[in-house]
Amino acid sequence: MTMSLTRRTFLQSSLMAGLAGAAEATCTRWLLSSGDAVRIGIAGLGASASEHLALFATIPGARIVGLADSEPTRITSAQRQLRELGQSTPTVYRNVDHMLSDHCVEAVAMPNEAGNPANIFRGIVKAGLPLLADFPPVEPPHSYETSLSVRTPVHFRLADFMYPATVADLTAWLKRSDCNHGEAHLVISPATTTRELRMAAIVATNALLAASPVPDDKLISWARSNHAQPTIRGTTGVVSLPENSAGIGALHVHLLARSAKDSKLLVQHRAGSMEVVIASQPNATSSLRTVMMFLDGVRRPGSARNLSSSRARLASLLVEGVINRRTLDALRG
């Protein structure tokens, strides 16, 4: 749990100030009441655990009833934060499986870098509980194909890192500018950590996949092929993309010495360009809306397939070759 006290306090005040507006924007005003709150379990107290605790504690219609982690110091820190936020003490579990088998929770939040994220992720999905995670864990190559058949609601917080821009904004710009032969570039800072690089690349790749969608059968066939692998060319990482209507064949990842801390996705073609900032930390306003929509979906589930989460998991697979420490060192030269 690495969030500083100053940042934690600022986040909490921002969340409280934006609560009513977020409920109005997401049509989830019922979450402003504490009656019959959605019972939440926190699966692993990873790097963003403090933020997850603050988000759910802010919303009256949510109640954290379980904390699962094997590290006593992280459990103690989480308990202290919840007390400071005026929350009741949740049940503590030594591992996520124990929490899931207790049937005490309705939905689960998984902070990033929580233990073994891939195993935790699969366990929650198998249990059939709605899941909110920051971004997809590292998974086997076949996971995209299998994810299409999963009916467990899975939500990733990728949109919170590119707010106020949205995938809809990028989609509209590509259509309005009649882009059919575009280029996409992700510019990152030398100070970027491996985790931040992975997150930014997934957010950018996911946005490109969503803005110019490809049918599932074509994506499955393309993802199976050997050419769908990231490469390194000099100081540029290249993430291949499937053939699409915008004509964007790859995401080029650049390390520039004078770039800002936050990464930037630049999409361009002969008629112009669009720039999207991808922040190293999720936006508080967007995060609150994301969590409220997630909670609303727990109580009022729809019948839609997990297309957005499957696409995010594919984006994770596509960038996997450019997110390890050795590759980041190679980009730095």
C-alpha positions in Angstrom: 0.0 0.0 0.0 2.2 2.8 -1.3 -0.1 5.8 -1.5 1.2 8.7 0.6 -1.0 10.3 3.3 -1.1 13.6 1.5 -2.2 12.1 -1.8 -4.7 9.8 0.0 -6.3 12.8 1.8 -6.5 14.8 -1.4 -8.1 11.8 -3.2 -10.6 11.3 -0.5 -11.7 15.0 -0.5 -11.9 14.9 -4.3 -14.1 11.8 -4.3 -16.4 13.2 -1.6 -16.8 16.4 -3.6 -17.6 14.6 -6.8 -20.0 11.9 -5.4 -23.3 13.5 -6.2 -22.2 14.6 -9.7 -20.9 11.1 -10.5 -24.2 9.5 -9.4 -26.1 12.0 -11.6 -23.8 11.3 -14.6 -24.1 7.5 -14.3 -27.8 7.4 -13.3 -26.9 5.6 -10.1 -28.5 7.8 -7.5 -29.6 4.8 -5.6 -25.9 4.3 -4.6 -26.2 7.5 -2.5 -28.2 5.6 0.1 -26.5 3.1 2.5 -29.5 0.8 2.6 -28.8 -2.7 1.3 -25.2 -1.8 0.3 -23.3 -3.9 -2.3 -20.9 -6.2 -0.4 -17.4 -5.8 -1.7 -14.3 -8.0 -1.2 -10.8 -6.7 -1.9 -8.7 -9.4 -3.5 -5.1 -8.7 -2.6 -3.8 -5.4 -1.2 -1.5 -4.5 -4.1 -0.1 -1.1 -5.2 -3.5 0.6 -5.8 -5.3 -0.9 -2.8 -5.5 2.4 -0.9 -7.3 3.9 -3.9 -9.7 1.0 -4.1 -10.5 1.3 -0.4 -11.1 5.1 -0.7 -13.4 4.7 -3.8 -15.7 2.1 -2.2 -15.6 3.8 1.2 -16.8 7.0 -0.4 -20.0 5.5 -1.9 -22.8 4.9 0.6 -24.2 2.1 -1.5 -21.0 0.0 -1.2 -19.6 -1.8 1.9 -16.2 -3.5 2.1 -16.8 -6.7 4.0 -13.7 -8.7 3.2 -9.9 -8.1 2.8 -7.8 -11.0 1.4 -4.0 -10.8 1.7 -1.2 -12.9 3.2 0.9 -9.9 4.4 0.0 -8.8 7.9 1.5 -5.3 7.4 -0.7 -4.6 4.4 -3.8 -5.9 6.2 -3.0 -3.6 9.2 -2.5 -0.6 6.9 -5.8 -1.3 5.1 -7.7 -1.7 8.4 -6.2 1.6 9.7 -7.3 3.4 6.5 -10.8 2.0 6.7 -11.1 3.2 10.4 -9.9 6.6 9.4 -12.7 6.6 6.7 -15.3 5.7 9.3 -15.8 2.2 7.9 -16.6 -0.9 9.9 -13.9 -3.6 10.2 -14.2 -6.2 7.4 -13.4 -9.8 7.8 -9.7 -10.7 7.1 -8.8 -13.7 4.9 -5.3 -15.1 4.4 -5.9 -15.7 0.7 -8.5 -14.9 -1.9 -9.8 -18.5 -2.2 -10.9 -18.4 1.5 -12.8 -15.2 0.9 -14.5 -16.5 -2.2 -15.6 -19.8 -0.5 -17.1 -17.8 2.4 -19.8 -16.4 0.2 -19.7 -13.1 2.1 -19.2 -10.9 -1.0 -21.3 -10.0 -4.0 -18.5 -8.6 -6.0 -14.7 -8.3 -6.0 -12.1 -5.6 -6.6 -8.6 -6.6 -7.5 -5.9 -3.8 -7.1 -2.9 -4.0 -9.4 0.1 -6.1 -8.4 -2.0 -8.1 -6.0 0.0 -11.2 -5.2 -0.2 -13.5 -8.3 -2.7 -11.5 -10.3 -3.3 -14.1 -13.1 -4.2 -16.8 -10.6 -6.3 -14.5 -8.5 -8.1 -13.2 -11.7 -8.9 -16.7 -12.9 -10.2 -17.8 -9.4 -12.6 -14.9 -9.2 -13.9 -15.4 -12.7 -14.4 -19.1 -12.0 -16.3 -18.2 -8.9 -18.7 -16.2 -11.0 -18.4 -12.9 -9.0 -18.4 -9.6 -10.8 -14.8 -8.3 -10.9 -13.3 -4.8 -11.1 -9.5 -4.7 -11.9 -7.2 -1.9 -12.9 -5.9 -3.6 -16.0 -5.6 -7.2 -17.3 -3.0 -9.5 -15.8 -0.4 -11.4 -17.9 -2.2 -14.4 -19.4 -1.5 -17.3 -21.8 -1.9 -16.6 -25.5 -5.2 -18.4 -25.8 -6.9 -16.3 -23.1 -8.6 -13.9 -25.6 -10.5 -16.8 -27.3 -11.6 -18.3 -24.0 -12.6 -14.9 -22.6 -15.3 -14.5 -25.2 -17.2 -17.4 -23.7 -16.9 -16.1 -20.1 -20.2 -14.8 -18.6 -18.8 -13.5 -15.4 -18.9 -9.7 -15.6 -15.3 -8.4 -15.7 -14.5 -4.6 -15.8 -11.1 -3.0 -16.3 -10.4 0.7 -15.4 -8.5 1.6 -18.5 -10.8 4.5 -19.3 -9.8 6.2 -16.0 -6.2 6.6 -17.3 -7.1 8.5 -20.5 -9.9 10.7 -19.0 -11.2 13.3 -20.1 -10.7 11.8 -23.6 -12.7 8.7 -24.4 -12.7 5.8 -26.9 -15.8 7.4 -28.3 -13.8 10.7 -29.0 -11.2 8.7 -30.9 -13.8 6.7 -32.8 -15.6 9.9 -33.8 -12.4 11.6 -34.9 -11.3 8.7 -37.1 -14.7 8.6 -38.7 -15.0 12.4 -39.1 -11.5 12.7 -40.7 -12.1 9.7 -42.9 -8.9 7.9 -41.7 -8.0 4.9 -43.8 -4.3 4.9 -43.6 -3.3 6.1 -40.2 -0.4 5.8 -37.8 -0.4 5.4 -34.0 2.5 6.4 -31.7 2.8 6.1 -27.9 5.3 8.5 -26.5 6.7 7.7 -23.0 9.1 9.2 -20.6 12.5 7.6 -19.7 11.3 7.8 -16.1 8.5 5.4 -16.8 8.4 2.3 -14.8 7.8 -1.2 -16.2 4.3 -1.2 -14.7 3.5 2.3 -16.1 4.8 1.3 -19.6 2.6 -1.8 -19.6 -0.4 0.1 -18.4 0.0 2.9 -21.0 0.6 0.4 -23.8 -2.5 -1.6 -22.9 -4.7 1.6 -22.6 -3.4 2.8 -26.0 -3.8 -0.6 -27.7 -7.3 -1.1 -26.2 -8.4 2.3 -27.5 -7.2 1.6 -31.0 -8.9 -1.8 -31.0 -12.1 -0.3 -29.8 -12.1 2.8 -32.1 -11.7 0.6 -35.3 -13.3 -2.7 -34.3 -12.6 -6.0 -36.0 -15.1 -9.0 -35.9 -14.4 -11.6 -33.2 -13.7 -14.4 -35.7 -11.0 -12.3 -37.5 -9.5 -11.3 -34.2 -9.3 -14.9 -33.0 -7.7 -16.0 -36.2 -5.3 -13.1 -36.2 -4.3 -13.5 -32.6 -3.4 -17.1 -33.2 -0.9 -16.2 -35.9 2.8 -15.9 -35.2 3.0 -12.4 -36.7 0.9 -10.9 -34.0 3.9 -10.4 -31.7 5.5 -7.2 -30.5 9.1 -6.4 -31.7 11.8 -3.9 -30.9 13.3 -1.8 -33.7 16.1 0.4 -32.4 14.5 2.6 -29.8 10.9 1.9 -30.9 8.7 -0.9 -29.6 6.2 -2.1 -32.3 2.9 -3.7 -31.3 1.2 -5.2 -34.3 -2.5 -4.5 -34.8 -5.1 -6.5 -36.9 -6.2 -5.1 -40.2 -8.8 -2.4 -39.6 -10.8 0.3 -41.3 -8.5 3.1 -40.1 -5.5 1.4 -41.7 -3.5 1.5 -38.4 -1.2 -1.5 -38.6 0.8 -1.0 -35.4 1.3 1.0 -32.3 4.8 2.4 -32.2 6.2 2.9 -28.7 8.8 5.7 -28.4 11.0 6.7 -25.5 11.7 10.5 -25.7 14.0 12.2 -23.2 12.0 15.4 -23.1 8.6 13.9 -22.8 6.3 14.5 -19.8 5.7 12.1 -17.0 2.4 11.1 -18.5 2.4 9.2 -21.8 0.8 10.4 -25.0 -1.1 8.5 -27.7 -0.7 10.3 -31.1 -2.9 9.1 -33.9 -2.3 10.8 -37.3 -2.9 10.6 -41.0 -2.8 13.0 -43.9 -5.8 15.0 -42.8 -4.7 15.7 -39.3 -3.9 14.2 -35.9 -5.4 13.6 -32.5 -3.5 13.4 -29.2 -4.6 11.6 -26.1 -2.8 11.9 -22.7 -2.5 8.6 -20.8 -1.9 9.5 -17.2 0.3 7.5 -14.8 -2.5 7.6 -12.2 -6.2 7.2 -12.9 -8.4 10.2 -12.8 -10.5 10.5 -9.6 -13.7 11.7 -11.3 -13.5 9.0 -13.9 -12.6 6.4 -11.3 -15.7 7.3 -9.2 -18.0 6.9 -12.2 -16.4 3.6 -13.2 -16.9 2.2 -9.7 -20.5 3.4 -9.5 -21.3 1.8 -12.9 -19.6 -1.4 -11.8 -21.7 -1.4 -8.6 -24.9 -0.7 -10.5 -24.1 -3.6 -12.8 -23.7 -5.9 -9.8 -27.3 -5.3 -8.7 -28.7 -4.8 -12.2 -26.8 -7.1 -14.5 -27.4 -7.0 -18.2 -27.2 -9.7 -20.7 -24.3 -8.2 -22.8 -21.2 -10.3 -23.4 -17.8 -9.2 -22.0 -16.7 -7.7 -25.3 -14.9 -4.7 -23.7 -13.1 -6.8 -21.1 -12.1 -9.4 -23.8 -10.7 -6.7 -26.0 -8.7 -5.3 -23.0 -7.3 -8.8 -22.4 -6.3 -9.0 -26.1 -4.6 -5.6 -25.8 -2.7 -7.0 -22.8 -1.5 -10.0 -24.9 -0.4 -7.8 -27.8 1.8 -5.6 -25.6 3.3 -8.3 -23.5 6.6 -8.3 -25.5 7.3 -4.7 -24.8 6.6 -4.4 -21.1 9.4 -6.5 -19.5 12.4 -4.9 -17.8 14.9 -6.0 -20.4 12.8 -4.4 -23.2 12.4 -1.2 -21.3 16.2 -1.1 -20.9 16.6 -1.7 -24.6 14.3 1.3 -25.4 16.4 3.4 -23.1 19.4 2.4 -25.1 
